[in-house]
Amino acid sequence: MWEVVLNLAAVIGLYGAVEYCLRGQSRESLDEASLIPFADDPEVARRVALATGKQVNAVVPEETKQDWGNVEI
C-alpha cells in the first residue's frame, strides 16, 4: 500500500517539477527549441522545413582552421 502511495507521490512530484521548469515558455519558443538540432546542417534544415512547414533558422557551421591539426595534450 505504501509503495503505491510513494509511487504516486513521485509521479506527481515529477509532473510538478516539469511544469515548474516550463512555466515561462510559450508555444513558439518550444517549437523553435525543438528545431535546434537541425539548425547546423542547411540541407537537413531545408528538408525538415519542407516536411513540417516550420521555418528552421539554419546557420552555416564554421570551417575548421588548418593549423589546428593534431594537438596533443
PDB file of N, H, CA, C and O in Angstrom:
ATOM      1  N   MET A   1       0.831  -1.196   0.000  1.00  0.00           N
ATOM      2  CA  MET A   1       0.000   0.000   0.000  1.00  0.00           C
ATOM      3  C   MET A   1       0.871   1.254   0.000  1.00  0.00           C
ATOM      4  O   MET A   1       0.620   2.197  -0.750  1.00  0.00           O
ATOM      5  N   TRP A   2       1.917   1.251   0.868  1.00  0.00           N
ATOM      6  H   TRP A   2       2.120   0.484   1.478  1.00  0.00           H
ATOM      7  CA  TRP A   2       2.779   2.440   0.932  1.00  0.00           C
ATOM      8  C   TRP A   2       3.560   2.630  -0.357  1.00  0.00           C
ATOM      9  O   TRP A   2       3.872   3.758  -0.740  1.00  0.00           O
ATOM     10  N   GLU A   3       3.878   1.518  -1.033  1.00  0.00           N
ATOM     11  H   GLU A   3       3.624   0.602  -0.723  1.00  0.00           H
ATOM     12  CA  GLU A   3       4.597   1.614  -2.295  1.00  0.00           C
ATOM     13  C   GLU A   3       3.776   2.354  -3.339  1.00  0.00           C
ATOM     14  O   GLU A   3       4.313   3.151  -4.109  1.00  0.00           O
ATOM     15  N   VAL A   4       2.492   2.096  -3.365  1.00  0.00           N
ATOM     16  H   VAL A   4       2.055   1.449  -2.739  1.00  0.00           H
ATOM     17  CA  VAL A   4       1.601   2.758  -4.315  1.00  0.00           C
ATOM     18  C   VAL A   4       1.526   4.252  -3.997  1.00  0.00           C
ATOM     19  O   VAL A   4       1.568   5.087  -4.901  1.00  0.00           O
ATOM     20  N   VAL A   5       1.418   4.573  -2.742  1.00  0.00           N
ATOM     21  H   VAL A   5       1.384   3.895  -2.008  1.00  0.00           H
ATOM     22  CA  VAL A   5       1.339   5.980  -2.335  1.00  0.00           C
ATOM     23  C   VAL A   5       2.633   6.705  -2.666  1.00  0.00           C
ATOM     24  O   VAL A   5       2.596   7.828  -3.171  1.00  0.00           O
ATOM     25  N   LEU A   6       3.776   6.087  -2.393  1.00  0.00           N
ATOM     26  H   LEU A   6       3.806   5.175  -1.984  1.00  0.00           H
ATOM     27  CA  LEU A   6       5.060   6.711  -2.695  1.00  0.00           C
ATOM     28  C   LEU A   6       5.281   6.851  -4.201  1.00  0.00           C
ATOM     29  O   LEU A   6       5.812   7.866  -4.652  1.00  0.00           O
ATOM     30  N   ASN A   7       4.880   5.844  -4.985  1.00  0.00           N
ATOM     31  H   ASN A   7       4.449   5.020  -4.618  1.00  0.00           H
ATOM     32  CA  ASN A   7       4.987   5.949  -6.441  1.00  0.00           C
ATOM     33  C   ASN A   7       4.098   7.062  -6.983  1.00  0.00           C
ATOM     34  O   ASN A   7       4.507   7.803  -7.877  1.00  0.00           O
ATOM     35  N   LEU A   8       2.912   7.181  -6.461  1.00  0.00           N
ATOM     36  H   LEU A   8       2.580   6.579  -5.735  1.00  0.00           H
ATOM     37  CA  LEU A   8       2.004   8.248  -6.882  1.00  0.00           C
ATOM     38  C   LEU A   8       2.568   9.616  -6.510  1.00  0.00           C
ATOM     39  O   LEU A   8       2.473  10.559  -7.295  1.00  0.00           O
ATOM     40  N   ALA A   9       3.151   9.730  -5.326  1.00  0.00           N
ATOM     41  H   ALA A   9       3.228   8.964  -4.688  1.00  0.00           H
ATOM     42  CA  ALA A   9       3.772  10.987  -4.909  1.00  0.00           C
ATOM     43  C   ALA A   9       4.960  11.332  -5.807  1.00  0.00           C
ATOM     44  O   ALA A   9       5.175  12.504  -6.119  1.00  0.00           O
ATOM     45  N   ALA A  10       5.731  10.332  -6.223  1.00  0.00           N
ATOM     46  H   ALA A  10       5.556   9.381  -5.969  1.00  0.00           H
ATOM     47  CA  ALA A  10       6.875  10.562  -7.115  1.00  0.00           C
ATOM     48  C   ALA A  10       6.408  11.048  -8.478  1.00  0.00           C
ATOM     49  O   ALA A  10       7.008  11.961  -9.047  1.00  0.00           O
ATOM     50  N   VAL A  11       5.354  10.456  -9.006  1.00  0.00           N
ATOM     51  H   VAL A  11       4.867   9.715  -8.544  1.00  0.00           H
ATOM     52  CA  VAL A  11       4.821  10.869 -10.306  1.00  0.00           C
ATOM     53  C   VAL A  11       4.272  12.284 -10.225  1.00  0.00           C
ATOM     54  O   VAL A  11       4.508  13.085 -11.130  1.00  0.00           O
ATOM     55  N   ILE A  12       3.558  12.604  -9.183  1.00  0.00           N
ATOM     56  H   ILE A  12       3.366  11.954  -8.448  1.00  0.00           H
ATOM     57  CA  ILE A  12       3.015  13.952  -9.013  1.00  0.00           C
ATOM     58  C   ILE A  12       4.156  14.953  -8.836  1.00  0.00           C
ATOM     59  O   ILE A  12       4.093  16.060  -9.370  1.00  0.00           O
ATOM     60  N   GLY A  13       5.182  14.582  -8.102  1.00  0.00           N
ATOM     61  H   GLY A  13       5.233  13.682  -7.668  1.00  0.00           H
ATOM     62  CA  GLY A  13       6.340  15.464  -7.930  1.00  0.00           C
ATOM     63  C   GLY A  13       7.077  15.705  -9.233  1.00  0.00           C
ATOM     64  O   GLY A  13       7.486  16.834  -9.506  1.00  0.00           O
ATOM     65  N   LEU A  14       7.256  14.673 -10.042  1.00  0.00           N
ATOM     66  H   LEU A  14       6.923  13.757  -9.820  1.00  0.00           H
ATOM     67  CA  LEU A  14       7.904  14.827 -11.346  1.00  0.00           C
ATOM     68  C   LEU A  14       7.087  15.727 -12.263  1.00  0.00           C
ATOM     69  O   LEU A  14       7.638  16.601 -12.932  1.00  0.00           O
ATOM     70  N   TYR A  15       5.777  15.514 -12.294  1.00  0.00           N
ATOM     71  H   TYR A  15       5.330  14.803 -11.750  1.00  0.00           H
ATOM     72  CA  TYR A  15       4.904  16.351 -13.110  1.00  0.00           C
ATOM     73  C   TYR A  15       4.986  17.808 -12.659  1.00  0.00           C
ATOM     74  O   TYR A  15       5.056  18.713 -13.490  1.00  0.00           O
ATOM     75  N   GLY A  16       4.978  18.033 -11.363  1.00  0.00           N
ATOM     76  H   GLY A  16       4.921  17.297 -10.688  1.00  0.00           H
ATOM     77  CA  GLY A  16       5.079  19.396 -10.840  1.00  0.00           C
ATOM     78  C   GLY A  16       6.412  20.041 -11.172  1.00  0.00           C
ATOM     79  O   GLY A  16       6.460  21.233 -11.474  1.00  0.00           O
ATOM     80  N   ALA A  17       7.501  19.274 -11.124  1.00  0.00           N
ATOM     81  H   ALA A  17       7.463  18.305 -10.879  1.00  0.00           H
ATOM     82  CA  ALA A  17       8.820  19.815 -11.453  1.00  0.00           C
ATOM     83  C   ALA A  17       8.909  20.208 -12.918  1.00  0.00           C
ATOM     84  O   ALA A  17       9.458  21.260 -13.243  1.00  0.00           O
ATOM     85  N   VAL A  18       8.377  19.378 -13.805  1.00  0.00           N
ATOM     86  H   VAL A  18       7.930  18.522 -13.541  1.00  0.00           H
ATOM     87  CA  VAL A  18       8.388  19.707 -15.237  1.00  0.00           C
ATOM     88  C   VAL A  18       7.534  20.941 -15.503  1.00  0.00           C
ATOM     89  O   VAL A  18       7.950  21.829 -16.246  1.00  0.00           O
ATOM     90  N   GLU A  19       6.369  21.007 -14.917  1.00  0.00           N
ATOM     91  H   GLU A  19       6.031  20.285 -14.313  1.00  0.00           H
ATOM     92  CA  GLU A  19       5.508  22.179 -15.094  1.00  0.00           C
ATOM     93  C   GLU A  19       6.182  23.443 -14.565  1.00  0.00           C
ATOM     94  O   GLU A  19       6.058  24.507 -15.170  1.00  0.00           O
ATOM     95  N   TYR A  20       6.888  23.339 -13.452  1.00  0.00           N
ATOM     96  H   TYR A  20       6.989  22.474 -12.960  1.00  0.00           H
ATOM     97  CA  TYR A  20       7.579  24.488 -12.876  1.00  0.00           C
ATOM     98  C   TYR A  20       8.702  24.962 -13.793  1.00  0.00           C
ATOM     99  O   TYR A  20       8.896  26.164 -13.972  1.00  0.00           O
ATOM    100  N   CYS A  21       9.439  24.022 -14.370  1.00  0.00           N
ATOM    101  H   CYS A  21       9.282  23.045 -14.225  1.00  0.00           H
ATOM    102  CA  CYS A  21      10.548  24.387 -15.256  1.00  0.00           C
ATOM    103  C   CYS A  21      10.062  25.014 -16.559  1.00  0.00           C
ATOM    104  O   CYS A  21      10.749  25.863 -17.126  1.00  0.00           O
ATOM    105  N   LEU A  22       8.901  24.613 -17.037  1.00  0.00           N
ATOM    106  H   LEU A  22       8.342  23.923 -16.577  1.00  0.00           H
ATOM    107  CA  LEU A  22       8.394  25.106 -18.324  1.00  0.00           C
ATOM    108  C   LEU A  22       7.367  26.227 -18.169  1.00  0.00           C
ATOM    109  O   LEU A  22       6.687  26.571 -19.136  1.00  0.00           O
ATOM    110  N   ARG A  23       7.243  26.792 -16.990  1.00  0.00           N
ATOM    111  H   ARG A  23       7.795  26.513 -16.205  1.00  0.00           H
ATOM    112  CA  ARG A  23       6.173  27.759 -16.733  1.00  0.00           C
ATOM    113  C   ARG A  23       6.273  29.028 -17.564  1.00  0.00           C
ATOM    114  O   ARG A  23       5.237  29.610 -17.885  1.00  0.00           O
ATOM    115  N   GLY A  24       7.472  29.488 -17.929  1.00  0.00           N
ATOM    116  H   GLY A  24       8.313  29.014 -17.668  1.00  0.00           H
ATOM    117  CA  GLY A  24       7.606  30.743 -18.659  1.00  0.00           C
ATOM    118  C   GLY A  24       7.756  30.581 -20.157  1.00  0.00           C
ATOM    119  O   GLY A  24       8.044  31.554 -20.854  1.00  0.00           O
ATOM    120  N   GLN A  25       7.567  29.373 -20.667  1.00  0.00           N
ATOM    121  H   GLN A  25       7.334  28.582 -20.101  1.00  0.00           H
ATOM    122  CA  GLN A  25       7.780  29.120 -22.088  1.00  0.00           C
ATOM    123  C   GLN A  25       6.473  29.263 -22.859  1.00  0.00           C
ATOM    124  O   GLN A  25       5.397  28.905 -22.380  1.00  0.00           O
ATOM    125  N   SER A  26       6.607  29.802 -24.075  1.00  0.00           N
ATOM    126  H   SER A  26       7.481  30.093 -24.464  1.00  0.00           H
ATOM    127  CA  SER A  26       5.439  29.900 -24.945  1.00  0.00           C
ATOM    128  C   SER A  26       5.483  28.764 -25.964  1.00  0.00           C
ATOM    129  O   SER A  26       6.495  28.075 -26.095  1.00  0.00           O
ATOM    130  N   ARG A  27       4.398  28.579 -26.670  1.00  0.00           N
ATOM    131  H   ARG A  27       3.576  29.138 -26.563  1.00  0.00           H
ATOM    132  CA  ARG A  27       4.341  27.530 -27.689  1.00  0.00           C
ATOM    133  C   ARG A  27       5.367  27.794 -28.787  1.00  0.00           C
ATOM    134  O   ARG A  27       5.986  26.857 -29.291  1.00  0.00           O
ATOM    135  N   GLU A  28       5.554  29.058 -29.162  1.00  0.00           N
ATOM    136  H   GLU A  28       5.051  29.819 -28.752  1.00  0.00           H
ATOM    137  CA  GLU A  28       6.503  29.400 -30.219  1.00  0.00           C
ATOM    138  C   GLU A  28       7.940  29.091 -29.790  1.00  0.00           C
ATOM    139  O   GLU A  28       8.720  28.560 -30.581  1.00  0.00           O
ATOM    140  N   SER A  29       8.292  29.416 -28.554  1.00  0.00           N
ATOM    141  H   SER A  29       7.659  29.847 -27.912  1.00  0.00           H
ATOM    142  CA  SER A  29       9.659  29.164 -28.102  1.00  0.00           C
ATOM    143  C   SER A  29       9.931  27.659 -27.993  1.00  0.00           C
ATOM    144  O   SER A  29      11.050  27.220 -28.262  1.00  0.00           O
ATOM    145  N   LEU A  30       8.937  26.868 -27.608  1.00  0.00           N
ATOM    146  H   LEU A  30       8.029  27.224 -27.390  1.00  0.00           H
ATOM    147  CA  LEU A  30       9.124  25.421 -27.545  1.00  0.00           C
ATOM    148  C   LEU A  30       9.234  24.820 -28.948  1.00  0.00           C
ATOM    149  O   LEU A  30      10.012  23.890 -29.156  1.00  0.00           O
ATOM    150  N   ASP A  31       8.461  25.343 -29.920  1.00  0.00           N
ATOM    151  H   ASP A  31       7.829  26.099 -29.751  1.00  0.00           H
ATOM    152  CA  ASP A  31       8.586  24.876 -31.299  1.00  0.00           C
ATOM    153  C   ASP A  31       9.965  25.201 -31.856  1.00  0.00           C
ATOM    154  O   ASP A  31      10.584  24.371 -32.521  1.00  0.00           O
ATOM    155  N   GLU A  32      10.443  26.415 -31.581  1.00  0.00           N
ATOM    156  H   GLU A  32       9.940  27.090 -31.040  1.00  0.00           H
ATOM    157  CA  GLU A  32      11.770  26.812 -32.048  1.00  0.00           C
ATOM    158  C   GLU A  32      12.861  25.950 -31.409  1.00  0.00           C
ATOM    159  O   GLU A  32      13.818  25.565 -32.080  1.00  0.00           O
ATOM    160  N   ALA A  33      12.722  25.651 -30.132  1.00  0.00           N
ATOM    161  H   ALA A  33      11.944  25.965 -29.587  1.00  0.00           H
ATOM    162  CA  ALA A  33      13.701  24.815 -29.443  1.00  0.00           C
ATOM    163  C   ALA A  33      13.717  23.392 -29.994  1.00  0.00           C
ATOM    164  O   ALA A  33      14.765  22.746 -30.001  1.00  0.00           O
ATOM    165  N   SER A  34      12.581  22.901 -30.450  1.00  0.00           N
ATOM    166  H   SER A  34      11.729  23.425 -30.445  1.00  0.00           H
ATOM    167  CA  SER A  34      12.545  21.538 -30.998  1.00  0.00           C
ATOM    168  C   SER A  34      13.242  21.441 -32.350  1.00  0.00           C
ATOM    169  O   SER A  34      13.581  20.342 -32.789  1.00  0.00           O
ATOM    170  N   LEU A  35      13.462  22.580 -33.021  1.00  0.00           N
ATOM    171  H   LEU A  35      13.186  23.473 -32.664  1.00  0.00           H
ATOM    172  CA  LEU A  35      14.127  22.586 -34.324  1.00  0.00           C
ATOM    173  C   LEU A  35      15.617  22.868 -34.229  1.00  0.00           C
ATOM    174  O   LEU A  35      16.305  22.826 -35.249  1.00  0.00           O
ATOM    175  N   ILE A  36      16.139  23.153 -33.050  1.00  0.00           N
ATOM    176  H   ILE A  36      15.580  23.187 -32.221  1.00  0.00           H
ATOM    177  CA  ILE A  36      17.559  23.486 -32.877  1.00  0.00           C
ATOM    178  C   ILE A  36      18.489  22.367 -33.359  1.00  0.00           C
ATOM    179  O   ILE A  36      19.520  22.685 -33.953  1.00  0.00           O
ATOM    180  N   PRO A  37      18.193  21.076 -33.144  1.00  0.00           N
ATOM    181  CA  PRO A  37      19.135  20.046 -33.606  1.00  0.00           C
ATOM    182  C   PRO A  37      19.373  20.039 -35.112  1.00  0.00           C
ATOM    183  O   PRO A  37      20.371  19.484 -35.571  1.00  0.00           O
ATOM    184  N   PHE A  38      18.476  20.645 -35.892  1.00  0.00           N
ATOM    185  H   PHE A  38      17.665  21.096 -35.519  1.00  0.00           H
ATOM    186  CA  PHE A  38      18.615  20.643 -37.346  1.00  0.00           C
ATOM    187  C   PHE A  38      19.224  21.929 -37.882  1.00  0.00           C
ATOM    188  O   PHE A  38      19.398  22.061 -39.094  1.00  0.00           O
ATOM    189  N   ALA A  39      19.551  22.880 -37.013  1.00  0.00           N
ATOM    190  H   ALA A  39      19.409  22.772 -36.029  1.00  0.00           H
ATOM    191  CA  ALA A  39      19.968  24.208 -37.457  1.00  0.00           C
ATOM    192  C   ALA A  39      21.399  24.259 -37.973  1.00  0.00           C
ATOM    193  O   ALA A  39      21.752  25.219 -38.659  1.00  0.00           O
ATOM    194  N   ASP A  40      22.236  23.276 -37.677  1.00  0.00           N
ATOM    195  H   ASP A  40      21.949  22.496 -37.121  1.00  0.00           H
ATOM    196  CA  ASP A  40      23.630  23.369 -38.103  1.00  0.00           C
ATOM    197  C   ASP A  40      23.892  22.723 -39.460  1.00  0.00           C
ATOM    198  O   ASP A  40      25.012  22.807 -39.963  1.00  0.00           O
ATOM    199  N   ASP A  41      22.911  22.091 -40.059  1.00  0.00           N
ATOM    200  H   ASP A  41      22.001  22.022 -39.650  1.00  0.00           H
ATOM    201  CA  ASP A  41      23.070  21.480 -41.374  1.00  0.00           C
ATOM    202  C   ASP A  41      22.003  22.064 -42.306  1.00  0.00           C
ATOM    203  O   ASP A  41      20.828  21.713 -42.195  1.00  0.00           O
ATOM    204  N   PRO A  42      22.401  22.950 -43.220  1.00  0.00           N
ATOM    205  CA  PRO A  42      21.415  23.618 -44.078  1.00  0.00           C
ATOM    206  C   PRO A  42      20.561  22.662 -44.910  1.00  0.00           C
ATOM    207  O   PRO A  42      19.375  22.926 -45.108  1.00  0.00           O
ATOM    208  N   GLU A  43      21.130  21.561 -45.401  1.00  0.00           N
ATOM    209  H   GLU A  43      22.094  21.347 -45.240  1.00  0.00           H
ATOM    210  CA  GLU A  43      20.361  20.617 -46.210  1.00  0.00           C
ATOM    211  C   GLU A  43      19.286  19.918 -45.370  1.00  0.00           C
ATOM    212  O   GLU A  43      18.143  19.782 -45.806  1.00  0.00           O
ATOM    213  N   VAL A  44      19.654  19.483 -44.181  1.00  0.00           N
ATOM    214  H   VAL A  44      20.583  19.593 -43.827  1.00  0.00           H
ATOM    215  CA  VAL A  44      18.677  18.841 -43.293  1.00  0.00           C
ATOM    216  C   VAL A  44      17.630  19.860 -42.850  1.00  0.00           C
ATOM    217  O   VAL A  44      16.446  19.535 -42.752  1.00  0.00           O
ATOM    218  N   ALA A  45      18.061  21.080 -42.584  1.00  0.00           N
ATOM    219  H   ALA A  45      19.023  21.343 -42.663  1.00  0.00           H
ATOM    220  CA  ALA A  45      17.113  22.131 -42.186  1.00  0.00           C
ATOM    221  C   ALA A  45      16.093  22.376 -43.289  1.00  0.00           C
ATOM    222  O   ALA A  45      14.914  22.588 -43.006  1.00  0.00           O
ATOM    223  N   ARG A  46      16.536  22.349 -44.549  1.00  0.00           N
ATOM    224  H   ARG A  46      17.494  22.177 -44.779  1.00  0.00           H
ATOM    225  CA  ARG A  46      15.613  22.550 -45.675  1.00  0.00           C
ATOM    226  C   ARG A  46      14.614  21.399 -45.741  1.00  0.00           C
ATOM    227  O   ARG A  46      13.422  21.627 -45.951  1.00  0.00           O
ATOM    228  N   ARG A  47      15.089  20.154 -45.562  1.00  0.00           N
ATOM    229  H   ARG A  47      16.057  19.968 -45.392  1.00  0.00           H
ATOM    230  CA  ARG A  47      14.183  19.006 -45.609  1.00  0.00           C
ATOM    231  C   ARG A  47      13.177  19.022 -44.461  1.00  0.00           C
ATOM    232  O   ARG A  47      12.005  18.698 -44.652  1.00  0.00           O
ATOM    233  N   VAL A  48      13.637  19.398 -43.271  1.00  0.00           N
ATOM    234  H   VAL A  48      14.589  19.660 -43.116  1.00  0.00           H
ATOM    235  CA  VAL A  48      12.725  19.475 -42.118  1.00  0.00           C
ATOM    236  C   VAL A  48      11.690  20.566 -42.345  1.00  0.00           C
ATOM    237  O   VAL A  48      10.517  20.394 -42.014  1.00  0.00           O
ATOM    238  N   ALA A  49      12.127  21.694 -42.911  1.00  0.00           N
ATOM    239  H   ALA A  49      13.080  21.833 -43.180  1.00  0.00           H
ATOM    240  CA  ALA A  49      11.193  22.787 -43.183  1.00  0.00           C
ATOM    241  C   ALA A  49      10.143  22.357 -44.204  1.00  0.00           C
ATOM    242  O   ALA A  49       8.970  22.705 -44.067  1.00  0.00           O
ATOM    243  N   LEU A  50      10.549  21.607 -45.223  1.00  0.00           N
ATOM    244  H   LEU A  50      11.502  21.325 -45.335  1.00  0.00           H
ATOM    245  CA  LEU A  50       9.582  21.113 -46.212  1.00  0.00           C
ATOM    246  C   LEU A  50       8.632  20.095 -45.596  1.00  0.00           C
ATOM    247  O   LEU A  50       7.444  20.082 -45.917  1.00  0.00           O
ATOM    248  N   ALA A  51       9.144  19.245 -44.716  1.00  0.00           N
ATOM    249  H   ALA A  51      10.109  19.256 -44.455  1.00  0.00           H
ATOM    250  CA  ALA A  51       8.313  18.195 -44.122  1.00  0.00           C
ATOM    251  C   ALA A  51       7.343  18.729 -43.081  1.00  0.00           C
ATOM    252  O   ALA A  51       6.208  18.261 -42.992  1.00  0.00           O
ATOM    253  N   THR A  52       7.780  19.708 -42.289  1.00  0.00           N
ATOM    254  H   THR A  52       8.702  20.089 -42.361  1.00  0.00           H
ATOM    255  CA  THR A  52       6.942  20.185 -41.186  1.00  0.00           C
ATOM    256  C   THR A  52       6.212  21.482 -41.491  1.00  0.00           C
ATOM    257  O   THR A  52       5.193  21.783 -40.869  1.00  0.00           O
ATOM    258  N   GLY A  53       6.722  22.249 -42.441  1.00  0.00           N
ATOM    259  H   GLY A  53       7.549  22.005 -42.947  1.00  0.00           H
ATOM    260  CA  GLY A  53       6.122  23.540 -42.742  1.00  0.00           C
ATOM    261  C   GLY A  53       6.573  24.630 -41.798  1.00  0.00           C
ATOM    262  O   GLY A  53       6.067  25.750 -41.855  1.00  0.00           O
ATOM    263  N   LYS A  54       7.530  24.313 -40.918  1.00  0.00           N
ATOM    264  H   LYS A  54       7.941  23.402 -40.872  1.00  0.00           H
ATOM    265  CA  LYS A  54       8.054  25.296 -39.971  1.00  0.00           C
ATOM    266  C   LYS A  54       9.395  25.804 -40.480  1.00  0.00           C
ATOM    267  O   LYS A  54      10.173  25.039 -41.050  1.00  0.00           O
ATOM    268  N   GLN A  55       9.669  27.075 -40.280  1.00  0.00           N
ATOM    269  H   GLN A  55       9.037  27.697 -39.817  1.00  0.00           H
ATOM    270  CA  GLN A  55      10.932  27.654 -40.719  1.00  0.00           C
ATOM    271  C   GLN A  55      12.034  27.290 -39.731  1.00  0.00           C
ATOM    272  O   GLN A  55      11.894  27.493 -38.525  1.00  0.00           O
ATOM    273  N   VAL A  56      13.131  26.749 -40.256  1.00  0.00           N
ATOM    274  H   VAL A  56      13.245  26.584 -41.236  1.00  0.00           H
ATOM    275  CA  VAL A  56      14.294  26.395 -39.444  1.00  0.00           C
ATOM    276  C   VAL A  56      15.361  27.435 -39.719  1.00  0.00           C
ATOM    277  O   VAL A  56      15.775  27.615 -40.864  1.00  0.00           O
ATOM    278  N   ASN A  57      15.811  28.124 -38.673  1.00  0.00           N
ATOM    279  H   ASN A  57      15.475  27.978 -37.743  1.00  0.00           H
ATOM    280  CA  ASN A  57      16.856  29.132 -38.836  1.00  0.00           C
ATOM    281  C   ASN A  57      18.212  28.430 -38.876  1.00  0.00           C
ATOM    282  O   ASN A  57      18.866  28.253 -37.849  1.00  0.00           O
ATOM    283  N   ALA A  58      18.622  28.035 -40.083  1.00  0.00           N
ATOM    284  H   ALA A  58      18.090  28.179 -40.918  1.00  0.00           H
ATOM    285  CA  ALA A  58      19.868  27.286 -40.243  1.00  0.00           C
ATOM    286  C   ALA A  58      21.058  28.234 -40.267  1.00  0.00           C
ATOM    287  O   ALA A  58      20.978  29.347 -40.788  1.00  0.00           O
ATOM    288  N   VAL A  59      22.142  27.781 -39.702  1.00  0.00           N
ATOM    289  H   VAL A  59      22.207  26.877 -39.279  1.00  0.00           H
ATOM    290  CA  VAL A  59      23.395  28.534 -39.724  1.00  0.00           C
ATOM    291  C   VAL A  59      24.456  27.661 -40.381  1.00  0.00           C
ATOM    292  O   VAL A  59      24.428  26.434 -40.282  1.00  0.00           O
ATOM    293  N   VAL A  60      25.386  28.322 -41.050  1.00  0.00           N
ATOM    294  H   VAL A  60      25.409  29.318 -41.130  1.00  0.00           H
ATOM    295  CA  VAL A  60      26.470  27.591 -41.684  1.00  0.00           C
ATOM    296  C   VAL A  60      27.543  27.345 -40.631  1.00  0.00           C
ATOM    297  O   VAL A  60      27.994  28.286 -39.978  1.00  0.00           O
ATOM    298  N   PRO A  61      27.956  26.094 -40.458  1.00  0.00           N
ATOM    299  CA  PRO A  61      28.991  25.820 -39.451  1.00  0.00           C
ATOM    300  C   PRO A  61      30.321  26.448 -39.841  1.00  0.00           C
ATOM    301  O   PRO A  61      30.641  26.570 -41.024  1.00  0.00           O
ATOM    302  N   GLU A  62      31.084  26.841 -38.842  1.00  0.00           N
ATOM    303  H   GLU A  62      30.824  26.742 -37.881  1.00  0.00           H
ATOM    304  CA  GLU A  62      32.379  27.457 -39.088  1.00  0.00           C
ATOM    305  C   GLU A  62      33.350  26.416 -39.631  1.00  0.00           C
ATOM    306  O   GLU A  62      33.320  25.248 -39.245  1.00  0.00           O
ATOM    307  N   GLU A  63      34.214  26.876 -40.541  1.00  0.00           N
ATOM    308  H   GLU A  63      34.237  27.825 -40.855  1.00  0.00           H
ATOM    309  CA  GLU A  63      35.239  25.995 -41.078  1.00  0.00           C
ATOM    310  C   GLU A  63      36.335  25.819 -40.033  1.00  0.00           C
ATOM    311  O   GLU A  63      36.652  26.750 -39.293  1.00  0.00           O
ATOM    312  N   THR A  64      36.897  24.647 -39.977  1.00  0.00           N
ATOM    313  H   THR A  64      36.638  23.891 -40.578  1.00  0.00           H
ATOM    314  CA  THR A  64      37.980  24.415 -39.033  1.00  0.00           C
ATOM    315  C   THR A  64      39.259  25.048 -39.568  1.00  0.00           C
ATOM    316  O   THR A  64      39.494  25.072 -40.776  1.00  0.00           O
ATOM    317  N   LYS A  65      40.060  25.546 -38.681  1.00  0.00           N
ATOM    318  H   LYS A  65      39.869  25.527 -37.700  1.00  0.00           H
ATOM    319  CA  LYS A  65      41.314  26.168 -39.077  1.00  0.00           C
ATOM    320  C   LYS A  65      42.320  25.083 -39.438  1.00  0.00           C
ATOM    321  O   LYS A  65      42.401  24.050 -38.773  1.00  0.00           O
ATOM    322  N   GLN A  66      43.076  25.327 -40.485  1.00  0.00           N
ATOM    323  H   GLN A  66      43.010  26.166 -41.025  1.00  0.00           H
ATOM    324  CA  GLN A  66      44.023  24.332 -40.958  1.00  0.00           C
ATOM    325  C   GLN A  66      45.178  24.120 -39.990  1.00  0.00           C
ATOM    326  O   GLN A  66      45.706  23.010 -39.917  1.00  0.00           O
ATOM    327  N   ASP A  67      45.602  25.166 -39.226  1.00  0.00           N
ATOM    328  H   ASP A  67      45.174  26.068 -39.286  1.00  0.00           H
ATOM    329  CA  ASP A  67      46.738  24.986 -38.333  1.00  0.00           C
ATOM    330  C   ASP A  67      46.367  24.210 -37.070  1.00  0.00           C
ATOM    331  O   ASP A  67      47.241  23.913 -36.256  1.00  0.00           O
ATOM    332  N   TRP A  68      45.125  23.886 -36.896  1.00  0.00           N
ATOM    333  H   TRP A  68      44.414  24.128 -37.557  1.00  0.00           H
ATOM    334  CA  TRP A  68      44.693  23.192 -35.683  1.00  0.00           C
ATOM    335  C   TRP A  68      44.671  21.691 -35.924  1.00  0.00           C
ATOM    336  O   TRP A  68      43.714  21.028 -35.525  1.00  0.00           O
ATOM    337  N   GLY A  69      45.661  21.151 -36.544  1.00  0.00           N
ATOM    338  H   GLY A  69      46.439  21.689 -36.868  1.00  0.00           H
ATOM    339  CA  GLY A  69      45.716  19.739 -36.890  1.00  0.00           C
ATOM    340  C   GLY A  69      45.719  18.850 -35.675  1.00  0.00           C
ATOM    341  O   GLY A  69      44.736  18.810 -34.935  1.00  0.00           O
ATOM    342  N   ASN A  70      46.787  18.146 -35.458  1.00  0.00           N
ATOM    343  H   ASN A  70      47.585  18.178 -36.060  1.00  0.00           H
ATOM    344  CA  ASN A  70      46.874  17.213 -34.339  1.00  0.00           C
ATOM    345  C   ASN A  70      47.438  17.926 -33.127  1.00  0.00           C
ATOM    346  O   ASN A  70      48.645  18.152 -33.033  1.00  0.00           O
ATOM    347  N   VAL A  71      46.586  18.269 -32.225  1.00  0.00           N
ATOM    348  H   VAL A  71      45.606  18.086 -32.301  1.00  0.00           H
ATOM    349  CA  VAL A  71      47.001  18.921 -30.993  1.00  0.00           C
ATOM    350  C   VAL A  71      47.087  17.841 -29.916  1.00  0.00           C
ATOM    351  O   VAL A  71      46.100  17.176 -29.602  1.00  0.00           O
ATOM    352  N   GLU A  72      48.262  17.687 -29.370  1.00  0.00           N
ATOM    353  H   GLU A  72      49.064  18.228 -29.625  1.00  0.00           H
ATOM    354  CA  GLU A  72      48.443  16.671 -28.341  1.00  0.00           C
ATOM    355  C   GLU A  72      48.493  17.335 -26.985  1.00  0.00           C
ATOM    356  O   GLU A  72      49.164  18.348 -26.791  1.00  0.00           O
ATOM    357  N   ILE A  73      47.781  16.755 -26.067  1.00  0.00           N
ATOM    358  H   ILE A  73      47.236  15.931 -26.225  1.00  0.00           H
ATOM    359  CA  ILE A  73      47.724  17.318 -24.717  1.00  0.00           C
ATOM    360  C   ILE A  73      48.411  16.374 -23.768  1.00  0.00           C
ATOM    361  O   ILE A  73      48.483  16.647 -22.570  1.00  0.00           O
TER     362      ILE A  73
END
